Amino acid sequence: MAVRYENECCDCAVPLYPCRGASCPNRHVPHVFCDNCGDEIVDEDLFDDGNGILMCAVCLERKLLDVGVDIYDEDFNYEDYADVVSIEDYIEQERI
């Protein structure tokens, strides 16, 4: 999984409140990307396929459909096929 830290400076500094520089949280904002398609994963969980590949829900669904899993079954559960990892937990783990 690619975690890329980007500078999202919003130029909020004013004369009475100067720029905080490297300690500003907007200078190092983490962005997480799917290992499979490369798209940024924003408001959803990551899925670990057990082989070290972390992917978005769309890629996991495509992978499961390719091997014949009925993801439209009412009893379908992602957790039966992949470990669910929250983005926040993954980013914290990467920082350690």
Secondary structure, 3 states (H helix, E strand, C coil): CEEEEECCCCCCCECCECCCHHHCHHHCEEEEECCCCCCEECCCCEEECCCCCEECHHHHHHHHHHCCCCCCCCCCCHHHCCEEECHHHHHHHHHC
